[in-house]
Amino acid sequence: MEYKQVILVRKDLNMDKGKMSAQCAHASVDAVLKSDKDVVKKWRFQGMKKSVLKVENKKELLNYLQIAKDSGLKTSLITDSGKTFFHDTSTTTCLAIGPDEEGKVDKVTGNLKLY
């Protein structure tokens, strides 16, 4: 059985590569910390497969959050504090789903495109 993690990123924010990378890292780490240790161990052994996918906006991101939760998947929704890039405005930027069984994750996010 294959395992993976996906990170959904909002396109409408037009984050630069550095900011987007940092937000994705926050989401990935937080989701792993929330996940079952046995699942994480299997995922790590397989190379920690992950994909960064794009969503249009916050509404779409929150929709995927709910679908993932309803599917029993671990999630991490990241809201930036606004100290640098977003200039004093807290902004929801991305969502990590998993790691978990690839089939379960793909049922939720399989229609999304790579960022």
Number of C-alpha atoms within 10 A of each C-alpha: 9 11 23 25 24 26 26 28 28 22 16 12 15 10 16 9 9 9 16 17 13 11 23 22 15 19 24 25 12 17 22 21 12 14 17 13 11 9 17 20 11 18 22 14 11 13 10 14 15 17 14 18 21 19 19 13 16 18 11 13 20 15 10 19 23 14 14 21 13 10 13 12 21 21 26 21 22 20 16 19 14 13 10 10 13 14 10 11 13 12 16 20 24 30 28 32 28 30 29 25 17 17 14 18 20 15 12 19 18 13 9 13 12 13 13
